[in-house]
Amino acid sequence: DGIDLGGLFRFEFPERPGATLDFLSAIGSRWNISLFHYRNHGAAYGRVLCGLQVPRGEWTACREALNALGYPWWAESDNPVYPMFLGTESAGS
């Protein structure tokens, strides 16, 4: 079924020219970026929070593309605070 599934990911981008372009090239037009927040904190890497919409059945290909990119990344969709980020669960639940 072609329903897009949303996923929230955290990345560490190297602080070098072309790092964001490399990420965008890896994602290409195959998957939709629904959220992109970059934070530079003066280190050798920048922190990125990114939402991706991936058609059902393409998660494996998406994860392989992210791994091939070589940037450290974490799927935040399983994080216990993820429902609070989305506003689907209160802090007291």
N, C-alpha and C positions, 0 to 999 in steps of 0.2 A: 504494500500500500504506500502511496506517495506522500503521506503526511509528513511535514517537516517536524522534527523534534528539536527543541531548544536545549542547548548545553551551555554552561558557564565555565570558562576556563581561565586559569591564572598562568601567566607567562613571565619569564625573565628574558627581556630583549637585551642583547649586547649593545653597549653605547658605542656605536660605530655607524658611519654613513652607510645607508642601504639596508639596515637591519629591518626596518618596517617594510620596505619594498620586498625584501626576501620573504617575509611573512605573507604579504598580500599575494605574491607570486605562488607560494605554496597553496594558499586557499583557492586562488584563481576565481573563476566565475562559477565553480561547481557548488560552493556552499556560501550562504549569505551571512555576512557579519551584521548582527543585530545590535551589538553594543561594543564600543571600543573606548577604553579609558586607559590612558598612559600616564605614568607618574615617574618623573625623574627625581631622584633623591641624592644625586651627586656621587653615585657609586659607578662601578664598571658595567652595571646593567640597569635597565629601567623596568619598572613593574607595570604589567599590562593586565587588565581585566577585560575579557572578550566574551561576548555572547555569539554563538554560532547556531545557525539553523541548518540542520543536516537531514536530508530525506531518509526515511526509515530504510534500513538495509545498507546504508553507506557509512555507518559509524566506524566500521573496521578500516575502510579506505581513508576516512578522515583522520583517525588516530595514526595510521601509517604515515600520512602526509605530515602530521605534526611531529612525529618522531624523526622523520627524515630531515626536517628543518634543523634539528639539532639544538633548539632552544629548550631549556627546562620548562616543563608545563605540568599543570595539575588540573584535573577535572574537579570543579567546585560544586557540581550539581549534587554530589553526595555529602557535601559539608552540612552539618546539622543546622547552621544558620541560613542556608540557602532558602528555605521556605519563608523565613523572616525577611530576607532581602526582597523576595517577590511579593511580600505582603500577604501571604497565604496562611501565615501562622503568627500568633502573637508571642511576645517574649515570655509570657507566663504559661504557655501551653506545654 
